[in-house]
Amino acid sequence: MAHPQGKYSDFEGLRERAVALRRAGLSRRQIRDRLHVDNNDILNRLLEGEPPPAWTRRPNAKDDLRDKARELRLQGWTYDQIQVELGCSKSSISLWVRDLPKPERKRTPEEASAIARRGWEATLKRREEERQHAKATAKQAVGDLSDREVFLAGVVLYWAEGAKDKAYSRRERLHFINSDPNVIRFFLRWLDVLGVERERLRFRVSIHESANVADAEEFWAQLVGVDPTTFQKATLKKHNPKTSRKNTSEAYRGCLIIYVLKSADLYRRMEGAWYGIVGGAARRPD
């Protein structure tokens, strides 16, 4: 290999001196200053193959954790136990101890599965308690609603769930369908705020033909406070034996359709209020 001329022309002699200094424990900076080597590339070639002295190596912050993890593994600890004890990831633990023998299994697979299941059940219970607490707190925070608040909430509900007028199909009337009893109760409360008499309401059940229509009509009639014989003929949806829908149990009641007679003006008020809500929400207070 050709070496630079000038101050580095005696490359081999310079390398011998550099190696000797390295083995004597000097750092790169010390060797560079001692030999007056200003070129890092030349310095790299002079020290090629020579490991740095131990005192120049930066300590690894995880060396202590690694040693402790190996110690615990040799005592028969599992990855989970080591993770809890040391607070490090399982991937790191695996790198540190995978060459060590696995601890003897102290439980049968069935026992381990039962323990894991109990732990998971406890987790699910805790999550359910947190879920119910969050819901109860939010419910309590709402409090009683004024008629104005009921009106605005009802407008939003209707715009999301009710039948709407289209330019190509004029349907300016209130026509609402839903399967949630609480939604139906709220819709009726909204109609009360609008001053709609119950005599102006017509009801119909929409349900799959495989369900019990009479029971469904009885259920909805009791909910809205009318005689089931006043219901219009049910709308039956064709049953698909291969259906993947989940609402096929005995508790399935279909949907209740509510028609409001002579409601064109109410529909226009609802639609206008909806766009008022949209515009009002877009305007930010100063």
C-alpha positions in Angstrom: 0.0 0.0 0.0 1.3 3.4 -0.9 1.6 5.8 2.0 1.7 9.6 2.0 5.0 11.3 1.6 6.4 14.1 3.9 5.9 13.8 7.7 4.1 10.5 7.3 6.6 8.9 4.9 7.9 6.5 7.5 4.4 5.0 8.0 5.5 1.7 9.4 7.8 3.2 11.9 5.0 5.7 12.9 2.6 2.8 13.2 4.9 0.9 15.6 5.1 3.9 17.8 1.3 4.5 17.7 0.6 0.8 18.6 3.1 0.9 21.4 1.5 4.0 22.8 -2.0 2.5 22.4 -0.9 -0.7 24.3 0.5 1.5 27.0 -3.0 2.8 27.6 -3.0 6.2 25.8 -6.1 7.6 24.2 -6.4 8.6 20.6 -6.1 12.2 21.5 -3.0 11.6 23.5 -1.4 9.5 20.7 -2.3 12.2 18.2 -0.7 14.9 20.2 2.3 12.8 21.1 3.0 11.9 17.4 1.8 15.1 15.9 -0.7 13.3 13.7 -3.3 15.9 12.5 -5.1 13.7 10.0 -7.8 11.4 11.5 -7.7 9.1 8.5 -4.0 8.5 9.1 -4.6 8.0 12.8 -7.3 5.4 12.1 -4.8 3.5 9.9 -2.1 3.7 12.4 -4.3 2.3 15.1 -6.2 -0.2 13.0 -6.9 -3.4 14.8 -5.9 -2.1 18.2 -8.7 -2.0 20.8 -9.1 1.1 23.0 -7.9 0.9 26.6 -10.6 0.1 29.1 -10.5 3.5 30.8 -11.6 5.2 27.6 -14.8 3.2 27.1 -18.0 4.8 28.1 -19.9 2.9 30.8 -23.2 1.2 29.6 -26.1 2.4 31.8 -27.7 -1.0 31.5 -24.7 -3.1 32.6 -26.0 -3.2 36.1 -29.5 -4.2 35.0 -28.1 -6.9 32.8 -26.1 -8.4 35.6 -29.0 -8.3 37.9 -31.3 -9.8 35.3 -28.9 -12.7 34.8 -28.6 -13.2 38.5 -32.4 -13.3 38.9 -32.8 -15.7 36.0 -30.3 -18.1 37.5 -32.5 -18.0 40.6 -35.4 -19.3 38.6 -37.3 -16.0 38.0 -39.6 -15.7 35.0 -39.4 -12.8 32.4 -42.5 -11.3 33.9 -41.0 -11.3 37.4 -37.8 -9.8 36.3 -39.6 -7.1 34.3 -41.6 -6.1 37.4 -38.5 -6.2 39.6 -36.2 -4.2 37.3 -38.7 -2.1 35.2 -37.1 -3.0 31.9 -38.6 -4.4 28.7 -39.0 -8.1 28.0 -37.1 -7.7 24.8 -34.0 -6.5 26.7 -34.4 -9.2 29.3 -34.5 -11.8 26.5 -31.2 -10.4 25.0 -29.5 -10.6 28.4 -30.6 -14.0 29.6 -31.6 -16.1 26.7 -28.3 -18.1 26.8 -29.1 -19.2 30.4 -31.1 -22.3 31.2 -34.9 -21.9 31.5 -36.2 -22.2 35.1 -38.1 -25.4 35.8 -41.9 -25.1 35.4 -43.4 -24.9 38.8 -47.0 -25.2 37.5 -48.8 -27.3 35.0 -50.1 -25.6 31.9 -53.6 -25.9 33.2 -52.7 -24.2 36.5 -50.8 -21.4 34.7 -53.8 -20.9 32.4 -56.2 -20.7 35.4 -54.0 -18.1 37.1 -53.8 -16.1 33.9 -57.6 -16.3 33.5 -58.1 -15.1 37.1 -55.8 -12.2 36.5 -57.6 -11.3 33.3 -61.0 -11.5 35.0 -59.7 -9.1 37.6 -58.6 -6.7 34.9 -61.9 -6.9 33.1 -63.7 -6.3 36.4 -61.6 -3.2 37.1 -62.1 -1.9 33.6 -65.9 -2.4 33.9 -65.9 -0.5 37.2 -64.0 2.3 35.6 -66.3 2.3 32.6 -69.4 2.5 34.8 -67.9 5.2 37.0 -67.1 7.3 34.0 -70.7 6.9 32.6 -72.3 7.7 36.0 -70.2 10.8 36.5 -71.0 12.1 33.0 -74.7 11.4 33.6 -74.8 13.2 36.9 -73.0 16.2 35.3 -75.8 16.7 32.8 -78.6 17.4 35.4 -82.1 18.5 34.4 -82.6 19.9 30.9 -84.6 23.0 30.1 -87.2 23.0 27.3 -84.7 24.9 25.1 -82.0 22.3 25.7 -84.5 19.5 25.0 -85.5 21.3 21.8 -82.0 21.7 20.5 -81.0 18.1 21.4 -84.1 16.8 19.7 -83.3 18.8 16.6 -79.9 17.2 16.4 -81.4 13.7 17.1 -84.0 14.1 14.4 -81.5 15.4 11.8 -79.4 12.3 12.5 -82.1 9.7 12.7 -85.3 11.1 11.2 -86.7 11.2 7.6 -85.6 14.3 5.8 -87.0 16.4 2.9 -85.1 16.3 -0.4 -85.3 18.6 -3.3 -86.1 15.6 -5.6 -88.6 14.2 -3.0 -90.6 16.6 -0.9 -91.2 15.0 2.5 -91.9 17.9 4.8 -93.3 15.9 7.7 -91.9 14.4 10.9 -91.3 10.7 10.5 -89.0 9.0 13.0 -87.8 5.4 13.4 -85.5 3.8 16.0 -85.0 0.6 17.9 -83.7 2.2 21.2 -86.4 2.7 23.8 -84.6 5.6 25.4 -84.3 7.4 22.0 -88.1 6.9 21.5 -88.8 8.3 25.0 -86.7 11.3 24.3 -88.3 11.9 20.9 -91.7 11.9 22.5 -90.5 14.4 25.1 -89.2 16.5 22.2 -92.7 16.4 20.6 -94.2 17.5 24.0 -91.9 20.6 23.9 -93.1 21.3 20.4 -96.7 21.2 21.6 -97.7 18.1 19.6 -100.7 16.3 21.0 -100.5 12.5 21.2 -103.7 12.3 19.1 -101.6 13.4 16.1 -99.2 10.5 16.4 -99.4 7.2 14.5 -97.3 4.2 15.3 -96.0 1.2 13.3 -93.5 -1.6 14.1 -90.9 -2.5 11.6 -89.5 -5.9 12.3 -88.2 -9.1 10.7 -90.9 -11.6 9.7 -89.2 -14.3 11.8 -89.8 -12.3 15.0 -92.8 -12.2 17.3 -94.8 -9.2 15.9 -97.5 -9.3 18.5 -95.0 -9.2 21.4 -93.1 -6.4 19.7 -96.3 -4.3 19.3 -97.2 -4.9 22.9 -93.8 -3.8 24.1 -93.8 -0.6 22.1 -97.4 0.2 22.8 -96.7 0.0 26.5 -93.6 2.2 26.1 -95.5 5.0 24.3 -98.7 4.6 26.4 -101.2 3.5 23.7 -103.3 0.5 22.9 -101.5 -1.9 20.6 -104.7 -2.2 18.5 -104.1 1.4 17.4 -100.9 0.4 15.7 -100.8 0.5 11.9 -100.0 -2.8 10.2 -96.4 -3.8 10.9 -93.8 -3.6 8.2 -92.2 -7.0 7.9 -88.6 -7.3 6.7 -87.7 -10.5 4.9 -85.8 -13.0 7.0 -82.4 -14.3 5.8 -81.6 -17.6 7.4 -77.9 -17.0 6.8 -77.9 -13.6 8.4 -74.9 -12.4 10.5 -77.0 -9.8 12.4 -77.0 -10.1 16.2 -80.5 -8.9 17.0 -82.1 -12.3 16.7 -82.8 -13.1 20.4 -86.2 -13.2 22.1 -85.5 -9.6 23.3 -85.6 -8.4 19.7 -88.4 -5.9 19.3 -87.6 -4.4 15.9 -88.0 -0.6 15.4 -90.8 1.7 16.2 -91.9 4.2 13.5 -93.6 7.4 14.6 -95.5 9.5 12.2 -96.6 13.0 13.2 -99.7 14.2 11.3 -100.0 17.7 9.9 -96.3 18.3 10.7 -95.0 20.2 7.7 -94.6 23.4 9.7 -92.9 21.5 12.5 -90.5 19.9 10.0 -89.5 23.4 8.6 -88.9 24.6 12.2 -86.8 21.6 12.8 -84.7 22.0 9.7 -84.3 25.7 10.2 -83.2 25.2 13.8 -80.7 22.6 12.7 -79.0 25.1 10.4 -79.2 27.6 13.2 -77.3 25.2 15.4 -74.7 24.6 12.7 -74.2 28.4 12.2 -74.2 29.1 15.9 -71.5 26.5 16.5 -69.4 27.9 13.7 -69.4 31.4 15.3 -66.8 31.6 18.0 -67.4 34.1 20.9 -65.0 37.1 21.1 
